[in-house]
């Protein structure tokens, strides 16, 4: 297997485009009338992204048992923001843990639910509303398997579905788009503890296109009814109309303005404030509304859409791990971005849109504005478990893989949350050999020390004739300076 080459994020276009306008963006936000600036956790995420994987902020010394030169590996951050390396380790370890220690050996199906544009903006900063909508989505989708079991003669109180939801907050064009990829077990867990018997998994039949249309129709009715009770929709109007009230305007006006603009794919600050993003492509869309059935196991109604055409058989655990890594991916993809001759960032979409758009072009200020809207709220779970897979479910211990299925020999092996080392995850996901020295390709690398003290780091880098100071961050310009970008 190939070895791991240490990376330098300061040479990437994303780092350079982010570091140049950061101080100016924050100063412009603070200088706006009646503004208090971005929340502290958003500002902290920006600064930490520019410190991540920089040798001057922390490093790991690795030594080879054959050759003399040492290998320096930078330390990465562990925040939940948009920086790609932050999500890399998290998604790899989460997928490994779910496949080997939680998800039972049974068929699974992924359903991706997208909600209307006003609801994306409301759920962006409202944990309570996000939890309410997620509960409606999860229970409505799981009700299909529950109804199958009840029709087969099982009591409703004895069956429990299982689901894992990954709360996504980003669209393909770096726009704020809260949607819900739900991984469902194709079946239910039959609770037989009252009979002093082990719970059993009952496999269900896969849904048809008609079943998917009925699920999304019921889901939309339940969410709209809930929004009307909360006062977000007009009570007596049909079709539903938003009231226009946003509670975030009273507590966090800059955050509300940024998120609203991100959802609508507009700019909130700078010379292009209020204007649509600059798209790349033909821009010719199809006339008329989309049909109810948009593809195999796909349906759309009232702005709600459900894509449930991705299924994994019980024995394909490798496909399940790949699906989990794809579902838990980060918000920003380095492979889909490039810098043009004018210093703007060109971010391409994985698939052309219905109107022909293939990508967007963002000025540095517009990029930071998009990234600020993608920072998740603190103390909000981005992965949620339901049914028999919930942490407090008494059935969870009965459906998880057995030690034999996990590749363990002893039945008394502890089932606590494992810690996957960074080297083990790289070998599992990227097929990289971390133990082999990348210099001589013969020796074995061994850790010498983890260094985080700035004085010691400076001595090591100075001895190795490496750059001691971290890459500089450009100072803030005048408040009028943002008008030069994107003009």
C-alpha positions as CSV (number, residue, x, y, z in Angstrom):
1,X,0.0,0.0,0.0
2,X,1.2,3.6,-0.6
3,X,2.5,5.6,2.4
4,X,1.1,8.8,3.8
5,X,2.6,12.1,2.6
6,X,2.2,14.9,5.1
7,X,0.1,17.7,3.7
8,X,0.4,21.5,3.9
9,X,-3.1,23.0,3.9
10,X,-1.7,26.6,3.7
11,X,-0.9,25.9,0.0
12,X,-4.5,25.0,-0.9
13,X,-6.7,27.5,-2.6
14,X,-9.4,27.2,0.0
15,X,-7.0,28.2,2.8
16,X,-5.6,31.1,0.8
17,X,-9.0,32.4,-0.2
18,X,-10.2,32.2,3.4
19,X,-7.2,33.8,5.1
20,X,-7.1,36.9,2.9
21,X,-10.5,38.4,3.6
22,X,-11.2,37.0,7.1
23,X,-10.4,40.0,9.2
24,X,-12.0,42.4,6.8
25,X,-15.2,40.3,6.8
26,X,-15.4,40.2,10.6
27,X,-14.7,44.0,10.7
28,X,-17.4,44.7,8.1
29,X,-19.9,42.7,10.0
30,X,-19.2,44.5,13.3
31,X,-19.3,47.9,11.5
32,X,-22.8,47.4,10.2
33,X,-25.5,49.5,11.8
34,X,-27.0,47.9,15.0
35,X,-24.7,44.8,14.5
36,X,-23.0,42.8,17.1
37,X,-20.9,40.5,14.9
38,X,-21.1,36.8,14.3
39,X,-21.5,34.5,17.3
40,X,-18.3,33.5,19.1
41,X,-18.5,29.9,18.0
42,X,-18.6,31.0,14.3
43,X,-15.5,33.3,14.7
44,X,-13.7,30.5,16.6
45,X,-14.4,28.1,13.8
46,X,-12.8,30.5,11.3
47,X,-9.7,31.0,13.3
48,X,-9.3,27.3,14.1
49,X,-9.7,26.3,10.4
50,X,-6.6,28.5,9.7
51,X,-4.7,26.7,12.5
52,X,-5.6,23.2,11.5
53,X,-2.7,21.0,10.3
54,X,-0.1,23.8,10.6
55,X,3.2,22.6,12.0
56,X,3.7,25.9,14.0
57,X,0.5,25.1,16.0
58,X,1.3,21.5,17.0
59,X,3.1,18.5,15.6
60,X,3.9,14.8,16.0
61,X,7.4,13.6,15.7
62,X,7.8,10.2,14.0
63,X,11.1,8.4,13.7
64,X,12.2,5.5,11.5
65,X,14.2,2.6,12.9
66,X,16.4,2.4,9.8
67,X,16.9,5.9,8.3
68,X,17.8,8.9,10.4
69,X,15.5,11.7,9.1
70,X,12.4,12.4,11.2
71,X,8.9,12.8,9.9
72,X,6.8,15.7,11.2
73,X,3.0,15.3,11.0
74,X,0.9,18.3,11.9
75,X,-1.9,18.1,14.5
76,X,-5.5,18.6,13.2
77,X,-8.4,20.3,14.8
78,X,-11.5,18.6,16.1
79,X,-14.3,21.1,15.6
80,X,-17.7,20.4,13.8
81,X,-17.4,23.2,11.2
82,X,-16.9,23.1,7.5
83,X,-13.2,22.5,7.3
84,X,-12.7,19.2,5.3
85,X,-10.1,17.6,7.7
86,X,-12.5,18.1,10.7
87,X,-15.1,15.8,9.1
88,X,-12.6,13.3,7.6
89,X,-11.7,11.5,10.9
90,X,-15.2,11.8,12.3
91,X,-17.0,10.2,9.3
92,X,-14.4,7.4,9.1
93,X,-14.6,6.5,12.7
94,X,-18.4,6.8,12.8
95,X,-18.8,4.6,9.8
96,X,-16.5,1.9,11.3
97,X,-18.2,2.0,14.7
98,X,-21.8,1.8,13.2
99,X,-20.9,-1.1,10.9
100,X,-19.0,-3.2,13.4
101,X,-20.7,-2.4,16.6
102,X,-24.3,-1.1,16.1
103,X,-26.1,-1.9,12.8
104,X,-27.5,-5.5,12.8
105,X,-26.8,-7.8,9.9
106,X,-30.0,-7.0,7.9
107,X,-31.0,-5.1,4.9
108,X,-31.0,-1.3,5.1
109,X,-32.4,1.5,3.0
110,X,-31.5,5.1,2.8
111,X,-34.1,7.8,2.5
112,X,-33.1,11.4,1.9
113,X,-35.8,14.0,2.8
114,X,-35.7,17.5,1.5
115,X,-38.0,20.2,2.9
116,X,-39.4,23.5,1.5
117,X,-37.1,26.6,1.4
118,X,-38.8,28.5,4.3
119,X,-38.6,25.5,6.5
120,X,-34.8,25.1,5.7
121,X,-34.3,28.7,7.0
122,X,-36.4,28.1,10.2
123,X,-34.7,24.9,11.1
124,X,-31.2,26.3,10.4
125,X,-31.0,28.0,13.9
126,X,-33.9,26.4,15.8
127,X,-32.8,23.1,17.5
128,X,-36.4,22.6,18.8
129,X,-37.9,22.9,15.3
130,X,-35.2,20.7,13.9
131,X,-35.9,18.0,16.4
132,X,-39.7,18.2,15.8
133,X,-39.4,17.9,12.0
134,X,-36.9,15.1,12.4
135,X,-39.3,13.2,14.7
136,X,-42.1,13.6,12.2
137,X,-39.9,12.4,9.3
138,X,-38.4,9.5,11.2
139,X,-41.7,8.2,12.6
140,X,-43.5,8.6,9.3
141,X,-40.9,6.7,7.3
142,X,-40.7,3.9,9.9
143,X,-44.5,3.6,10.1
144,X,-44.4,1.7,6.8
145,X,-42.4,-1.2,8.3
146,X,-44.4,-1.1,11.5
147,X,-47.7,-1.4,9.5
148,X,-46.3,-4.4,7.6
149,X,-45.5,-6.2,10.9
150,X,-49.0,-5.4,12.3
151,X,-50.6,-6.7,9.2
152,X,-48.7,-9.9,9.7
153,X,-50.3,-10.4,13.0
154,X,-47.9,-8.8,15.4
155,X,-49.1,-6.4,18.1
156,X,-48.1,-2.8,17.6
157,X,-46.6,-2.4,21.1
158,X,-44.2,-5.3,20.5
159,X,-42.4,-3.9,17.4
160,X,-39.8,-1.2,17.2
161,X,-38.2,0.1,14.0
162,X,-34.6,1.4,13.8
163,X,-33.1,4.4,12.2
164,X,-30.1,6.7,12.1
165,X,-30.4,10.3,10.8
166,X,-27.5,12.5,9.7
167,X,-28.5,16.1,9.8
168,X,-27.1,17.7,6.7
169,X,-26.9,21.5,6.5
170,X,-25.3,22.2,3.1
171,X,-26.3,21.9,-0.5
172,X,-24.2,21.2,-3.5
173,X,-23.5,25.0,-4.0
174,X,-22.4,25.8,-0.5
175,X,-25.9,27.0,0.3
176,X,-27.7,26.5,3.6
177,X,-29.9,23.5,2.9
178,X,-31.1,21.5,5.9
179,X,-32.1,18.0,4.8
180,X,-32.4,14.6,6.4
181,X,-30.6,11.5,5.2
182,X,-32.2,8.7,7.2
183,X,-30.8,5.2,7.3
184,X,-33.7,2.7,8.0
185,X,-33.6,-0.9,8.8
186,X,-35.9,-2.8,6.4
187,X,-37.9,-4.4,9.1
188,X,-38.6,-4.1,12.8
189,X,-37.3,-5.6,16.0
190,X,-39.9,-7.9,17.8
191,X,-39.7,-7.4,21.5
192,X,-40.2,-10.8,23.3
193,X,-38.7,-9.9,26.7
194,X,-42.2,-10.3,28.3
195,X,-42.0,-14.0,27.3
196,X,-38.4,-14.2,28.5
197,X,-37.2,-14.8,25.0
198,X,-34.6,-13.0,23.0
199,X,-35.9,-10.2,20.7
200,X,-35.9,-11.1,17.0
201,X,-35.6,-9.0,13.9
202,X,-38.5,-9.3,11.4
203,X,-37.5,-8.5,7.9
204,X,-40.0,-6.5,5.8
205,X,-40.7,-6.0,2.1
206,X,-39.1,-3.1,0.3
207,X,-41.5,-0.2,-0.5
208,X,-42.9,0.5,-3.9
209,X,-43.2,3.8,-5.7
210,X,-46.8,4.1,-4.5
211,X,-45.7,3.5,-1.0
212,X,-43.0,6.2,-1.2
213,X,-45.6,8.7,-2.6
214,X,-47.9,7.9,0.3
215,X,-45.1,8.4,2.8
216,X,-44.0,11.8,1.5
217,X,-47.7,12.9,1.3
218,X,-48.4,12.0,4.9
219,X,-45.1,13.5,6.0
220,X,-45.9,16.9,4.3
221,X,-49.3,17.0,6.0
222,X,-47.9,16.4,9.4
223,X,-45.1,19.0,9.1
224,X,-47.5,21.6,7.8
225,X,-50.0,20.9,10.6
226,X,-47.2,21.3,13.1
227,X,-46.0,24.6,11.6
228,X,-49.4,26.0,11.7
229,X,-49.7,25.2,15.4
230,X,-46.3,26.9,16.0
231,X,-47.4,30.0,14.2
232,X,-44.9,29.7,11.3
233,X,-47.7,29.3,8.7
234,X,-50.9,31.1,8.3
235,X,-53.7,29.1,9.9
236,X,-56.5,29.5,7.4
237,X,-54.7,29.9,4.0
238,X,-54.4,27.1,1.4
239,X,-51.8,26.6,0.0
240,X,-49.7,27.2,3.1
241,X,-48.2,30.7,3.4
242,X,-45.4,31.7,5.7
243,X,-46.1,34.4,8.3
244,X,-42.7,36.0,7.7
245,X,-41.7,36.1,11.3
246,X,-38.2,35.0,12.2
247,X,-37.4,35.0,15.9
248,X,-33.6,35.0,15.2
249,X,-33.9,38.6,14.0
250,X,-34.4,39.7,17.6
251,X,-31.5,37.7,19.1
252,X,-28.9,37.3,16.3
253,X,-29.7,39.6,13.4
254,X,-26.4,38.9,11.6
255,X,-26.8,35.2,11.9
256,X,-30.4,35.4,10.7
257,X,-29.4,37.6,7.7
258,X,-26.6,35.3,6.7
259,X,-28.6,32.1,6.9
260,X,-31.6,33.5,5.1
261,X,-29.3,34.7,2.3
262,X,-27.6,31.3,2.1
263,X,-30.9,29.4,1.9
264,X,-32.0,31.8,-0.9
265,X,-28.6,31.6,-2.6
266,X,-28.1,35.3,-2.3
267,X,-25.3,37.5,-0.9
268,X,-25.9,39.1,2.5
269,X,-22.9,41.4,2.7
270,X,-20.6,43.4,0.5
271,X,-21.2,45.1,-2.9
272,X,-23.4,42.2,-4.1
273,X,-25.7,42.2,-1.1
274,X,-29.2,40.9,-2.0
275,X,-28.1,39.6,-5.4
276,X,-28.3,36.0,-6.5
277,X,-25.1,34.0,-6.7
278,X,-23.2,34.0,-9.9
279,X,-24.0,30.6,-11.5
280,X,-22.0,28.8,-14.2
281,X,-23.9,27.0,-17.0
282,X,-26.6,27.4,-19.5
283,X,-29.3,28.5,-17.0
284,X,-32.2,27.1,-19.1
285,X,-34.8,25.4,-16.9
286,X,-37.8,23.2,-17.6
287,X,-41.2,24.7,-17.6
288,X,-43.9,23.5,-15.2
289,X,-43.7,21.8,-11.9
290,X,-42.0,18.5,-11.2
291,X,-44.3,15.4,-11.2
292,X,-45.1,13.5,-8.0
293,X,-42.9,10.5,-9.0
294,X,-39.4,11.9,-9.8
295,X,-37.7,8.5,-10.3
296,X,-37.5,5.0,-8.9
297,X,-38.6,5.1,-5.2
298,X,-38.6,9.0,-5.4
299,X,-41.5,11.3,-4.9
300,X,-42.1,15.0,-4.3
301,X,-45.1,17.1,-3.1
302,X,-45.6,20.5,-1.5
303,X,-41.8,21.2,-1.5
304,X,-41.1,17.9,0.3
305,X,-39.1,15.3,-1.6
306,X,-38.1,11.8,-0.6
307,X,-35.4,9.8,-2.4
308,X,-35.3,6.2,-1.1
309,X,-33.8,4.2,-4.0
310,X,-30.5,3.3,-2.2
311,X,-30.6,-0.1,-0.6
312,X,-27.9,-2.3,0.8
313,X,-28.3,-6.1,1.2
314,X,-27.6,-7.7,4.6
315,X,-24.3,-9.3,3.6
316,X,-22.6,-6.3,1.9
317,X,-21.1,-4.6,5.0
318,X,-18.5,-3.0,2.7
319,X,-21.2,-1.2,0.8
320,X,-22.9,-0.2,4.1
321,X,-19.6,1.3,5.4
322,X,-19.2,3.2,2.1
323,X,-22.8,4.5,2.3
324,X,-22.2,5.7,5.8
325,X,-19.0,7.5,5.0
326,X,-20.8,9.2,2.0
327,X,-23.7,10.2,4.2
328,X,-21.6,11.6,7.0
329,X,-19.3,13.6,4.7
330,X,-18.3,17.1,5.4
331,X,-19.9,20.3,3.9
332,X,-17.0,21.4,1.6
333,X,-15.3,19.2,-1.0
334,X,-11.8,20.2,-2.0
335,X,-12.1,18.2,-5.2
336,X,-14.9,20.4,-6.6
337,X,-13.2,23.8,-6.0
338,X,-10.7,25.7,-8.0
339,X,-9.5,29.3,-8.1
340,X,-9.8,31.4,-11.3
341,X,-7.6,34.1,-12.6
342,X,-9.4,36.9,-10.8
343,X,-9.0,35.3,-7.3
344,X,-12.5,34.0,-7.1
345,X,-13.4,30.5,-6.0
346,X,-15.2,28.4,-8.6
347,X,-17.2,25.6,-6.9
348,X,-18.7,23.1,-9.2
349,X,-21.8,21.0,-8.6
350,X,-21.6,17.2,-8.7
351,X,-24.6,17.1,-11.1
352,X,-26.1,19.9,-13.3
353,X,-29.2,21.5,-11.9
354,X,-32.6,21.5,-13.7
355,X,-31.9,25.0,-15.0
356,X,-28.5,24.0,-16.4
357,X,-26.3,25.4,-13.6
358,X,-23.1,23.5,-13.2
359,X,-21.4,25.6,-10.5
360,X,-21.1,29.0,-8.8
361,X,-18.4,31.7,-8.6
362,X,-17.8,33.2,-5.2
363,X,-15.7,36.3,-4.3
364,X,-13.6,35.9,-1.1
365,X,-16.2,37.8,1.0
366,X,-19.0,35.7,-0.4
367,X,-17.1,32.5,0.4
368,X,-16.7,33.4,4.1
369,X,-20.4,34.4,4.2
370,X,-21.4,31.0,2.9
371,X,-19.0,29.2,5.3
372,X,-20.3,31.2,8.3
373,X,-23.8,29.8,7.6
374,X,-22.5,26.2,7.6
375,X,-21.1,26.2,11.1
376,X,-23.4,24.0,13.1
377,X,-25.0,25.3,16.3
378,X,-23.3,24.3,19.5
379,X,-24.7,21.5,21.6
380,X,-26.8,20.1,18.8
381,X,-26.5,16.5,17.8
382,X,-25.7,16.0,14.1
383,X,-26.3,12.2,14.2
384,X,-29.6,11.0,15.8
385,X,-30.7,7.5,16.6
386,X,-34.3,6.3,16.8
387,X,-36.3,3.2,17.7
388,X,-34.4,0.1,18.7
389,X,-31.1,1.8,17.8
390,X,-31.6,4.6,20.3
391,X,-29.0,4.7,23.1
392,X,-31.6,4.2,25.8
393,X,-33.6,1.5,24.0
394,X,-33.6,-1.8,25.9
395,X,-33.6,-3.6,22.6
396,X,-30.3,-2.1,21.4
397,X,-28.2,-4.8,23.0
398,X,-30.1,-7.5,21.2
399,X,-29.9,-6.2,17.6
400,X,-26.2,-5.1,17.5
401,X,-23.7,-7.5,15.8
402,X,-22.5,-10.4,17.9
403,X,-18.7,-10.6,18.8
404,X,-18.4,-13.3,16.1
405,X,-19.9,-11.0,13.5
406,X,-17.5,-8.3,14.6
407,X,-14.5,-10.6,14.1
408,X,-13.9,-11.2,17.8
409,X,-13.3,-14.6,19.4
410,X,-14.3,-14.1,23.0
411,X,-17.9,-13.6,24.0
412,X,-16.7,-11.5,27.0
413,X,-15.1,-8.9,24.7
414,X,-16.2,-5.4,25.9
415,X,-18.6,-3.6,23.6
416,X,-17.7,0.0,24.5
417,X,-17.1,2.7,22.0
418,X,-13.7,1.9,20.4
419,X,-11.1,4.5,19.7
420,X,-9.8,4.1,16.2
421,X,-6.3,5.5,15.8
422,X,-5.6,7.9,13.0
423,X,-3.2,5.4,11.3
424,X,-5.8,2.6,11.5
425,X,-8.5,4.8,9.9
426,X,-6.3,5.9,7.0
427,X,-5.4,2.2,6.4
428,X,-9.1,1.2,6.5
429,X,-10.5,4.0,4.3
430,X,-7.7,5.3,2.1
431,X,-5.5,2.1,1.9
432,X,-2.5,4.0,3.2
433,X,0.3,2.2,5.1
434,X,1.1,4.4,8.1
435,X,3.7,2.1,9.7
436,X,6.1,2.2,6.7
437,X,8.5,5.1,6.4
438,X,7.8,7.2,3.3
439,X,11.5,8.2,3.0
440,X,13.2,4.8,2.8
441,X,10.1,2.6,2.3
442,X,11.7,-0.1,4.4
443,X,11.7,1.0,8.1
444,X,8.9,1.3,10.5
445,X,7.7,4.6,11.9
446,X,7.4,5.0,15.6
447,X,6.0,8.0,17.5
448,X,8.6,10.0,19.5
449,X,6.7,12.9,20.9
450,X,3.6,15.0,20.6
451,X,4.6,18.7,20.8
452,X,2.2,21.5,21.4
453,X,4.3,24.1,23.3
454,X,5.2,27.0,21.0
455,X,8.8,27.3,22.4
456,X,9.6,23.7,21.7
457,X,7.9,23.8,18.3
458,X,10.0,26.8,17.3
459,X,13.2,25.1,18.3
460,X,12.4,21.9,16.3
461,X,11.3,23.8,13.2
462,X,14.3,26.1,13.4
463,X,16.7,23.1,13.7
464,X,15.1,21.5,10.7
465,X,15.2,24.8,8.8
466,X,11.4,24.8,8.4
467,X,9.2,27.9,8.6
468,X,8.7,28.8,12.3
469,X,5.9,31.4,12.0
470,X,2.5,30.2,10.8
471,X,1.1,31.6,7.6
472,X,0.0,35.2,8.2
473,X,-3.6,36.4,8.2
474,X,-4.2,39.6,6.2
475,X,-5.2,42.5,8.4
476,X,-8.6,44.1,8.1
477,X,-9.0,46.7,5.4
478,X,-11.3,49.7,5.4
479,X,-15.0,49.0,5.7
480,X,-15.3,50.0,2.1
481,X,-12.8,47.4,1.0
482,X,-15.3,44.6,0.5
483,X,-16.9,46.6,-2.2
484,X,-13.9,45.9,-4.4
485,X,-14.5,42.1,-4.3
486,X,-16.9,40.7,-6.8
487,X,-17.4,44.1,-8.5
